[in-house]
């Protein structure tokens, strides 16, 4: 496993934990659903905003205000964005 892949998997695991913290209806098999869109998982808009806020703070990223990640994103997609943030933490 490459260092980049390992970093991505750690980010996915952390995002799963963060989602469990903010979502009371989190499915028990979340590990198997890391590639499923948050919308398809049933994440509501308040939970999504709360999760994205926590991701910004923990991973030091700033979402593009004109095109933030949405409910169609998966935890794996968010992890890629968080791990691949630019030099100033701005997601391209």
N, C-alpha and C positions, 0 to 999 in steps of 0.2 A: 504494500500500500504506500503510495507516495505521500510526502508531507502535505501537499495541497489537498489530496483526497482525505487524509486524516483530519486536517483542519476543517474541511467541509463537514465531515461526519460529526465532529465535536460540536460544530455550530448547529447542525440539525438536531442533535440530542439536546442541546441547550434550548433551542426554540420549542421543542416538544415540552420541556419542563416549564418554559414561560407560558405556553398556551394552556397547560394544565392549571397554572396559577391564576389565570385570568378568566377561564371558561368553566363554569360549573357543569356544563353538559358534554365535557370532553369524552370522546369514546375511549374505552379501555385499550383498544388495539391501535393506538395512535402511531406506534412505531412502524406498523405495516402501511400506514397511510401518509407517510411523509411526502409522497409525490402527488397526492390528491389535492385538488384545489380546496382552499378554505371554504369557499362557497358550497362545494359538494359535501364537505364535512358538516355543514350546517352552522358555521360561524356567523354570528350576527354582526351588524355594523359597529356596535359599541365595543364588542370584544375585539374586532379587527383593529379599530383605532387604538385601543388600549395596548394590544400586542405590538403594533407598529411603533407606538411611543416608547415602549420598553426596549424594543430592538434598537431604536435610534440611540437611546441612552447607553445601553450596554455595549453595543458594537461600534459606537461613535460614528454613525452614519447619518446623513441628512438626506431625506427623500426629496426628489424633485417635486416642488409644490404643484407643478402643472401635470405631473404624471406619477403620483405615488403608487406603490404596489396596492393592488386591490384584492378583493375576495377571490378573484380567479387565480391568484398566486397560491403556490403550495409552500409548505415549510421548507422544502428543499430549494425552491426558487428564492425564498427570502434568505436562506443561508448562503446561497451563491452571491446574492447581492451584498450581504453583510461582510462576507469574507473577501469579496472582490472590490470593496470600496476604494475609491481613488485616494490620492495622497492627503487630501484634506477631509476625508471621510464622506465625500459627496459621491453618491451613486450616479454613474453616468446615465 
